[in-house]
């Protein structure tokens, strides 16, 4: 049996695009209403998906204030609270730096990284998207298994995108990664057998071998003043070293972004309808 992955959920961003309410309420604590009428914060939706994916423990990378609020909220469920750790006070040096900060928590295990402002809904009859990615990771034993979705070119300026070589129905070998590609770069990340005008883009789900921390170690050690450490750059290095072991899984389901007011509203509407 495969060893359970450790889940890392970075939520330390200030959420300025959701201001001014985020002066007092972290975006990870914004409420979402499920089809059954239950109201849970974004953080709990993401945590629940991590645990349902098979992770036996999870950590939130957060600010000190967020830690206090998250601890207070999850303390109402002791069985859940004991599976959560917190890494607080992390410097705002980028997504990759936040993941690197959880290296000690991972303790040599492979990891499932989930974006702290993305929630997912499974397709009909399918496991949760994170579970789909973890199952594919456990079956293939690659260095990376990244959950992807098909998006139009109009959305590529917002996401990391990949060029894939199809191996089976939903499984691809990754050939190229570009973070927020410009239109002139679209040919470099076009996957030939996708529907015309669609591209494979990150869905906020990353199953990664512990080797990712080796690349993050180097990026952090050589970080220039004022520069962020990107997870994408560490992924690119992993892809260069393990080109045959860097895979993509096209998830069955929908990804919803809660990071802006408009997208948060769209997420609320979609979840209320059970989409």
C-alpha distance (Angstrom), angle and dihedral (degrees) to the residues before:
residue distance angle dihedral
X1 . . .
X2 3.81 . .
X3 3.78 116.4 .
X4 3.81 113.9 -108.4
X5 3.78 115.6 -102.9
X6 3.80 121.6 -120.8
X7 3.81 111.4 -119.8
X8 3.81 121.0 -133.8
X9 3.80 117.7 -166.8
X10 3.83 114.6 -178.2
X11 3.82 111.0 -157.9
X12 3.81 101.8 154.1
X13 3.81 96.7 112.5
X14 3.79 115.2 119.8
X15 3.79 93.5 -129.7
X16 3.80 94.3 -136.0
X17 3.81 91.0 164.3
X18 3.81 87.6 63.8
X19 3.79 94.7 49.2
X20 2.88 151.7 170.9
X21 3.84 91.2 29.4
X22 3.82 90.3 55.5
X23 3.81 88.6 70.2
X24 3.82 84.2 80.2
X25 3.81 107.3 12.6
X26 3.83 119.2 50.3
X27 3.78 113.7 -134.3
X28 3.82 88.5 -120.2
X29 3.81 86.9 66.9
X30 3.81 96.3 50.8
X31 3.82 108.5 125.0
X32 3.79 123.9 -111.8
X33 3.80 122.7 -167.8
X34 3.79 117.9 -141.3
X35 3.82 125.8 -147.3
X36 3.83 87.9 -100.2
X37 3.81 91.0 57.6
X38 3.82 95.3 -107.7
X39 3.81 115.9 142.1
X40 3.80 118.3 -144.2
X41 3.81 132.6 160.2
X42 3.79 121.1 -105.2
X43 3.82 89.5 -107.6
X44 3.80 92.1 59.7
X45 3.81 93.2 49.0
X46 3.79 89.5 53.9
X47 3.80 94.5 42.9
X48 3.79 91.2 50.0
X49 3.80 90.7 52.5
X50 3.82 90.5 50.6
X51 3.79 92.0 52.1
X52 3.81 93.2 44.1
X53 3.81 87.5 51.7
X54 3.81 87.8 62.7
X55 3.80 102.6 -97.0
X56 3.79 110.8 145.6
X57 3.82 94.8 -159.2
X58 3.77 138.7 18.6
X59 3.77 140.0 -167.2
X60 3.78 132.7 -155.2
X61 3.80 115.9 -143.5
X62 3.79 100.8 -149.9
X63 3.78 149.7 139.6
X64 3.82 121.6 -85.4
X65 3.81 91.6 -103.6
X66 3.78 92.1 48.9
X67 3.79 90.6 49.7
X68 3.80 91.7 55.9
X69 3.79 92.1 49.2
X70 3.81 94.9 44.9
X71 3.81 92.6 47.1
X72 3.79 91.1 50.1
X73 3.78 92.1 49.3
X74 3.81 98.3 46.4
X75 3.82 93.3 41.8
X76 3.82 87.1 81.0
X77 3.83 87.5 71.1
X78 3.84 106.3 48.3
X79 3.82 94.4 -178.3
X80 3.79 89.1 56.2
X81 3.80 95.8 39.1
X82 3.80 92.7 57.3
X83 3.79 90.2 61.2
X84 3.81 93.5 55.3
X85 3.79 129.4 85.2
X86 3.79 128.0 -176.3
X87 3.78 130.9 -143.7
X88 3.79 105.6 -166.6
X89 3.78 136.8 180.0
X90 3.81 94.1 35.3
X91 3.80 113.6 167.3
X92 3.85 115.7 -111.7
X93 3.78 95.6 -109.4
X94 3.79 98.7 132.7
X95 3.80 142.0 -82.9
X96 3.80 94.0 -64.9
X97 3.79 91.0 51.9
X98 3.81 90.7 51.5
X99 3.81 90.6 52.8
X100 3.82 91.1 45.2
X101 3.83 88.9 53.5
X102 3.80 88.0 65.0
X103 3.81 93.8 56.9
X104 3.80 91.8 106.7
X105 3.79 91.0 49.8
X106 3.82 90.9 52.2
X107 3.80 88.4 55.1
X108 3.80 93.6 -166.3
X109 3.81 95.9 -44.7
X110 3.78 124.9 125.0
X111 3.79 112.4 -103.0
X112 3.77 143.0 -136.4
X113 3.80 109.8 -147.9
X114 3.80 116.9 -163.0
X115 3.79 123.4 -173.2
X116 3.79 110.2 -115.1
X117 3.79 95.5 -131.7
X118 3.83 101.7 42.3
X119 3.79 125.3 90.1
X120 3.78 126.0 -175.4
X121 3.78 136.9 -149.7
X122 3.80 120.1 -158.9
X123 3.77 123.7 -122.6
X124 3.84 118.3 -111.2
X125 3.80 110.1 -59.7
X126 3.82 92.9 -4.3
X127 3.82 129.5 121.3
X128 3.78 116.9 -111.1
X129 3.82 112.6 -68.8
X130 3.82 91.6 -110.9
X131 3.81 89.9 51.7
X132 3.82 89.7 50.6
X133 3.80 90.5 54.5
X134 3.82 93.7 45.3
X135 3.81 92.0 48.8
X136 3.81 90.4 51.5
X137 3.83 89.6 47.0
X138 3.80 91.7 51.5
X139 3.80 92.5 48.2
X140 3.80 97.6 46.8
X141 3.84 100.6 32.5
X142 3.83 93.0 -148.3
X143 3.79 128.8 162.5
X144 3.80 89.0 -110.7
X145 3.79 138.5 9.1
X146 3.79 111.4 -171.7
X147 3.79 122.5 -167.3
X148 3.80 109.9 -130.3
X149 3.78 137.7 -178.6
X150 3.80 132.7 -160.6
X151 3.82 112.9 -105.8
X152 3.81 134.6 172.3
X153 3.77 121.3 -109.0
X154 3.81 90.3 -104.6
X155 3.83 89.1 71.7
X156 3.80 98.9 46.9
X157 3.81 93.9 92.5
X158 3.82 87.2 66.9
X159 3.81 102.2 47.4
X160 3.77 147.5 44.8
X161 3.80 109.5 -102.3
X162 3.79 134.3 -160.8
X163 3.77 139.1 -158.2
X164 3.77 110.2 -135.6
X165 3.78 139.2 -165.5
X166 3.80 109.9 -147.0
X167 3.81 114.9 -120.4
X168 3.81 98.2 169.0
X169 3.80 139.6 -18.7
X170 3.82 96.5 -55.1
X171 3.79 102.8 1.7
X172 3.81 123.9 95.5
X173 3.78 137.1 175.0
X174 3.80 109.2 -126.6
X175 3.80 114.0 -122.5
X176 3.80 101.8 170.1
X177 3.82 140.1 9.4
X178 3.80 125.3 -161.2
X179 3.80 124.1 175.0
X180 3.83 111.1 -134.0
X181 3.82 95.0 -18.8
X182 3.79 121.1 -146.6
X183 3.83 117.9 -126.5
X184 3.81 89.7 -102.3
X185 3.83 87.8 60.6
X186 3.81 96.9 49.7
X187 3.84 93.8 96.9
X188 3.81 88.3 58.6
X189 3.81 93.1 59.6
X190 3.81 99.8 34.5
X191 3.82 111.9 125.2
X192 3.84 105.8 -145.9
X193 3.81 101.2 -139.9
X194 3.80 98.1 44.7
X195 3.78 119.3 107.6
X196 3.79 109.9 -82.5
X197 3.80 112.5 -82.9
X198 3.82 96.1 18.2
X199 3.80 128.2 110.8
X200 3.82 135.4 -170.3
X201 3.81 110.2 -107.2
X202 3.79 133.9 177.0
X203 3.81 113.2 -89.2
X204 3.81 95.6 -161.7
X205 3.83 95.8 -96.5
X206 3.83 119.7 112.7
X207 3.81 124.2 174.8
X208 3.80 103.9 -171.1
X209 3.77 136.0 176.7
X210 3.78 114.4 -121.2
X211 3.79 87.0 -105.2
X212 3.81 87.6 85.1
X213 3.81 88.5 78.0
X214 3.80 91.2 61.4
X215 3.80 89.0 61.6
X216 3.80 92.8 42.3
X217 3.82 89.8 50.6
X218 3.78 89.9 58.8
X219 3.80 94.5 44.4
X220 3.81 91.9 50.1
X221 3.81 92.3 46.3
X222 3.80 91.0 53.5
X223 3.79 99.2 36.5
X224 3.79 110.7 141.8
X225 3.80 118.5 -131.9
X226 3.79 110.3 -86.2
X227 3.80 93.8 13.4
X228 3.79 127.6 116.1
X229 3.79 126.8 -131.4
X230 3.79 108.3 -123.3
X231 3.77 123.8 -153.0
X232 3.80 87.5 -147.9
X233 3.81 91.4 63.6
X234 3.81 90.6 52.1
X235 3.80 88.7 48.6
X236 3.79 90.8 51.1
X237 3.78 89.9 53.9
X238 3.78 91.0 49.0
X239 3.80 89.8 49.5
X240 3.81 91.3 51.5
X241 3.81 91.4 51.1
X242 3.84 97.2 40.9
X243 3.81 105.9 27.1
X244 3.80 93.2 157.1
X245 3.80 92.9 48.0
X246 3.78 101.2 49.0
X247 3.79 107.1 96.4
X248 3.79 139.0 175.6
X249 3.79 128.1 -147.5
X250 3.80 119.3 -157.2
X251 3.80 100.6 -142.2
X252 3.80 122.7 -138.1
X253 3.78 104.1 -129.4
X254 3.78 142.7 40.7
X255 3.80 132.1 -64.6
X256 3.80 118.7 -147.9
X257 3.81 123.9 -163.9
X258 3.81 117.4 -149.5
X259 3.80 96.0 -178.2
X260 3.82 99.8 103.6
X261 3.80 131.9 41.4
X262 3.80 93.5 -112.5
X263 3.80 94.1 47.3
X264 3.79 92.1 44.0
X265 3.80 89.3 54.7
X266 3.80 90.9 47.6
X267 3.81 89.3 50.3
X268 3.81 91.7 51.4
X269 3.80 91.1 51.1
X270 3.80 93.7 46.6
X271 3.81 95.1 48.1
X272 3.80 92.3 46.7
X273 3.80 88.5 56.0
X274 3.80 91.5 47.2
X275 3.81 91.7 -117.1
